[in-house]
Amino acid sequence: MTALVVTPVLVPLATAALATLASRRPALQTLVSAAGSVAFLACAVALVALAAADQPAQAAFGGWAAPFGIEFRLDRTGSALVLITALMGAASLLFLASDADPGNRHPMLLPLLHGVLAGVGGAFATADLFNLYVWFEVMLICAIGLFAIGGRVDQLDASFKYLVLNLLGTLLLLIAVGAVYAATGHLNYGALAQAAPALPTGLATVVLAALLLAFLVKAGAFPLYAWLPASYHTLPAPVLALFAGLLTKVGVYAVLRTVGDVFAPAPALLMEALGWVAAATMLLGVLGAAYHWDMRRILAFHIVSQIGYILLAIALGGEAGNAATLFYTVHHIVVKANLFLIAAIVWRLTGSYDLRRIGGLYHAKPLLGMLFLVPALS
């Protein structure tokens, strides 16, 4: 179990390193990437099987036992999200292999993509707040590389927008982590769950509010969601599908883990405020989507809106709310990635993402139209 719990980080990182070494041989790099994706998927299935048998994989590193050492722990929620991460990574890489000419593909695209998967896997596997911050940073660094990798002006502009607001979230998270440690003396999830009830109500509210604010920036929630629709449309289609499905969900997972586990039960005032934030996120996301004709921008604003739905389930609280959060999170990851990949196929057939220029596609390609309609309605 100790060896298996590190695979959501170790396998993508090893794949990224080997893909970097093979960067001058595109065919070999693709083979390495495919092998790494299969290995990641196999390990994720094994982790889910362990969690389903009430034997969650866990381990402490650095010669210190929890709560003082670095701990990884994958319960049913974490292992399910690791599995969906592996599935979405494999789907995006498969689409990339069919969509891109290896001769024109940037040699660092695959290493950076696996780096993002390592960051996501680490965020789901870690059992302490500081290492959650570290894995957010891994995701941010690799994501910035993927935004800027093409070198176009719009990509560099998107990189800047993505970087500025996410650095704000990172700074807020670091401050919040420091505040949590100052208040409790712990950063381990289990130790915090034991220490949190003893905190004065006012202090617990302030500390938890700081954490939630940082996580909401990462999730793309109101009011600091502008980075998402302003940047995502510049990414290559397979990378865009992966980002759309996964990255904001790490922020959502952090919110769920914080208010539903570590600081449960969360102060009623904060849960009510979270509900209002969720409502504003839902509304403004839909209004933003209604303004645009570009399929990528419409779907990007829909990500914002649907993050609001997920946050509302968290705000409702209880077992039913937490179950609804996990169900809709997994559902949204699959559906949104699917929609972006189908939109990319539409672009390949028509040369445009503009809805005004692709009318009548259903009559020309009815199967493709149905493949888009089903996830769109869901």
N, C-alpha and C positions, 0 to 999 in steps of 0.2 A: 504493500500500500504506500509506503514511503516513497518508493521509486515512481509509482504511478501518479501520485499527486502533483509532481513537478512537470509532468509531460505537457500540460497546456502552455507552459512557458518554454521548457527545454526543447521540445520538438520543433516549434516554429523558429526559435532562435538558431538552433542547429541548421535548420533548412535555410534560413536567411544567410548564415555564414557560408554554407556550401554553395548556395546560389551566387553569392558574391565572388567566390573563388572561380566559379564557372562563367563569369560574366562575359568573357570573350568567346564563349562557345554557346550560342543561343539554344541549340538542340539539347546539349547536355544540361544547361540551366533549366530548361523546361522539364526534362526528365527528373532532375533533382527536386524541383518544385512539386511535381506530381507525386513522387515518392513520399515527400514530406507531408503532403496533404493527406495521403492515404494513411500514413502512420498516425497523424494527428487524429483522424477520424476513428481509427481503431482504438486508440487510447481513450478517446472520449466515450465511446460505447462501453468500454470496460469500466470507466468511472461511473457511468450511469447505472450499470449493473450492480456495482458495489453499493451505491447510494440506495438503490431500490431494495437491496437486501439488508438495509439498516446497518451497513458497515462503511460509513463515509470515509474516503481516503483523507488522511491527515498526516502532517509531519512538522517537526520543529527543526530549525537550522541554526548554524552558528555556534553550536555547543551550549546553547541556553534553552531550557525548557520554556514552554508557554507559561505565563503571559509575557515573559521577558525576552524570549528569543523570537526570531521571525517564524511565523507559523503559516502554513498552507492548510486549508480545510475545504473539502468539497462535499457539501450536503446535497440533498436532492435538487434544490433550486440552483445551486452553483454548477453542479454537474450537468443539469439539463441545458443551462445556458452555454456551457463549454461545448456540449454536443452540437447545439445549433450554430455556434461559432465555427466549428469544424466543417459542418455541412455547408454553410454559406461561403466559407473560404474555398472549399473544393468546387462549388458551383461557379464562383467568380473566376477562379483560375481555369476551369474548363472552358468557360465562355471566352476568356482572354486568349486561350490557345486557338480557339476557332475564329476569333474576331480579328486578331492582330497578326500582322506579318512579322515573324521573329527578326527579320533583318532590320526592321524599322523600330522595333521595341527598344526602349531605353534599357541598358544593361542593369540599372539599379531598380527597375520597377518591381521585379519579383522579390528581391531581398527586402525592399521597404514594405511590400505587401505582407510578407511573412512577419516582419517586425511589428506591424499593426496587429496581426493575429496574436503574437506573443504578448503584446500589451493588453489586449482584451482578455486573453486567457489568464494572465496574471492578476488582473483586476477581479475576475470572478473567483480565482483560487485563493487569494490572500485573505488572511484572517486578522489583519490589523490596519489601522487607518493610515499610518505613515507609508506602508508599502502600497496601499491603494493609491496614495499620492504619487509614488514612484512609477507605478504602471500607467497612471494617467499621463505622466511625462513621456514615457516610452511611446505611447500612442500619439501624443502631440508631435514629437520629433519626427517620427516616421510619416505621419500624416502631412506635415509641412513639406517634407521631401517629395511626397507624391503629388501635392498640389503644384509645386514649383518645377517638377521634373521636365515638363515640356518646354519651359522657357518662354512661353508666349506672354504677352503683356497682360491678358486677362487672367492667366494662371498666376502670375506674380501678384497681381492685384488681389486675387482671391486668397493667395497665401498670406498676404498682409492682414486682410480682414479676419481670416480664420485665426491667425496667430495672436492678434491684439486682444480679441475678446476671450479666447481660450487662455491666454496668459493672465488675464484678469481673474478668470475662474481658478487658475492654478495658484495665484497669489492669495485669493480668498481661502482656498483650501488649506494652504500652508499655515495661514494665520489661524484658521479654525482648528487644525490639528494641534498647533501649539497651545491654543486655549483649552482644548480637551485634556491635553496632558497636564497642563497647569492645574486644572480643576480636579482631576481624578488620579493622576499619577500613572495612568495606563493608556495604551493605544490598542491593545488586543481586544477584539470584539467580545470574547467571553468575559474578560476581566471588566470591560466597560459595562456590560450588561449587569454585572453584580454591583458595580460602584455607582451607576447612574441613579438608582432609586434613593441613595443617601444624599444626593446633591440638593441644595435649596432650589425651590421651584424657579425662582428668578434666574439663578445662575444656569440651571439646566436649560431653560428657555433660550437664553442668550447663546449658549454654546451650540445648541442644536440648530438654532436659526442661522448661525454662521456656517455650519456644515451644509445645511440645506441650500443656502444661497449659492455656495460654490458648486454643489452638485447640479443645481438647476441651470446654471450657466452651461455646464458640460452637457446637460440633457437637451439644451435648445428650447428652454421654456421662457415664457414672458417674464420680464421685459427684454432680456438679453438673448434674443434668438436670431437677430439679424445676420449673424455670421453664417448661419446655415444656408438660407436661400441665396445669399450673396456669393457663396463660394462653391457649393457642391456641383453646380452645372458645368464647371470648367474641367472636371475630372474625366479621365477615360471611362467609358461605360462600365466595364467590369469593376473598376475601383469604386466608381460612384455607387454601384449596387451594393457593394460590401459596406461602404461608409453609411449609406442610407439605412441599411438594415441593422448595423451593429453599433456604431460609435455612440449615438445618443442613448442607446439602451444601457450602456455602461453607467452613464449618469443616473438613469432611472433605477438601475439595480442598486446603486449606492444610496439613493433616497430610500428605497424599499428596505434595504439592509439596516439603514440607520434608524428609521422611525418604526419599523416593524419588528426589529430584533434587538439592536444594541441599546436604543433609548426607549424601548417599549415599556409602558404605554407613553406615547409622546404627549406633551402638553396640548390640551384641547385648543388653545389659542392658535398654536402653530398649525395644527391640522385644519382648522377653519381657514387660516390664511392660505395654506396649500391648496385648499379647494377653490378659493377665489383665483389664485394664480392659474390653476388648471383650467378654470372656465375662461379666463382671458386668453390663455394659450390656444384653446380650442377655437374660440371665435376669431381671433386675429389670424390664425393660420389659414382658416377657410377664406377669410376676406382677402388675404394676400394671394391665395391660389386663384380666386375669381378675377383678379386683376390681370393675370398673365395669359399668354397664348403658348409659350414655350413649354413643352411637356415636362422637361426637366425641372423648370422653376415651379410649375404647378405641383408636381410630385414632391418637390422639396418643401414647399409650404404645407403640403398635406402631412409631411413628417411632423412639422411643428404642431399642427392641429391634433394629430393622433397622440403625440406626447402628452397633450392636455388630457385626453381620455385616460391614459395610463395613470397620470398623476392624480386624477380624480378618484380612481379606484384606490390608490394608496391613501388619499385623504379620508376616504370613507372608513378605512381601517378594518380591523377584525380579520378572522380567517377567510371570510368570503371576499373581502376586499383584496387581501394578499393573493388569494387564488386567482381572482379576476385579473390582477396586475400581471402575474406570471403568464397566465394563458394569453392575454392580449399582447404581451411583450413578444412572446414566441411567434404568435400569429402575425404580428406586424413585421417582425424581422423577415419572415418568409415572403409575405405578400409584397412588401415594399421593394425588396431586392428583385423579386420577380417582375414587378412593374417597370423598374428601371432597365432591366435586361431586355424586356420586350420592346420598350421605347427605343432602345439602341438598335434592335432589329428593324423597327419601323424607319429609323433614320437611314439605315443601310439600304433599304428598299426605295425610299423616297428622296433622300438627301436633305431632309428637313425635320426639325422637331416642332415646327410651327403648326398648330392645329388647323390654321386657315389654309394651309397648303397641302394637307394630306387627307382631305375629304374623299370619301368613297373607297377608303382602304378596305373596309369590310367586304365590299362586293368583289374587289380584286383578290383579297387574301382572307377569306372567311375564317379559316382556322386561326390565323394570327389575331384576327379581331376577337374571336372567342377566347383565345388565350389571354388577351388583355382584359376582356370584359369580366371574366370570372373573378380574378383577384381584385379588380377595381370595385366590383359590387361587394366583395367580402370585406 
